[in-house]
Amino acid sequence: MTKPDRIPLFPLEVVLLPSTPLPLHIFEPRYKIMIRRCIEEHVEFGMVLASDRNLASTGCTAEVTRTIREYPDGRMDVLAEGRSVFRLTKLLQEREYHEGQVEYLTDTVEPCDAEQEAQLIAIFGQCHVLLFGHWWSEAEGRAGETIAYRMAARLPMDLLEKQALLEMRAEPARRAFLYAWLGKLLPVLLGKQRARQRAGGNGYRLN
């Protein structure tokens, strides 16, 4: 099915990545109208990073996969999921909400290295245990083409770092970017763990 080149836009201080979930609380009147339309007409909307009154030129479409709760005043809690990366070519303001003329971006076809993937999963797993106290449950059987996106969605990356990842058009490049980023994060997490252990042994506790 051909994707529409004109889509509703949801500018937000968030970077949505393909194949990753995003819970949303919809309360503004214009976005209540927009999301209602997306649900009823099965239309994807575009998430674009908005900061300092600027819009990023690259975003990701989102599909509403579940309506979690509807309120009497029309507010909604919904779960969306990232779908396709796009470039915003023109901002349109002809409805209550923003729309955009977009072109969809595809990855360059580059083979992924199995050893690189194994190394990435290993270091990500170490960081995941230190951050959340358990191994990454998706590591088994769900590597594949979007592993970098799914990992990044779990990490404390800042918005500009996630935006940079979104704009990369090859999975090997995204994996290399993440591997380098995790290589800097892991020593920090290990240092915090050692400090907590020392504090606990001395009768002090760190916040």
Secondary structure, DSSP 4 states (H G I P E B T S, - for coil): -PPPSEEEEEEES----TT-EEEEEE-SHHHHHHHHHHHHHT--EEEEEEETTEE-SEEEEEEEEEEEEE-TTS-EEEEEEEEEEEEEEEEE-SSSS-EEEEEE------PPPHHHHHHHHHHHHHHHHHHHSS--TTTTT--STTHHHHHHTTS---HHHHHHHHH---HHHHHHHHHHHHHHHHHHHHHHHHHHHHHHHTT----
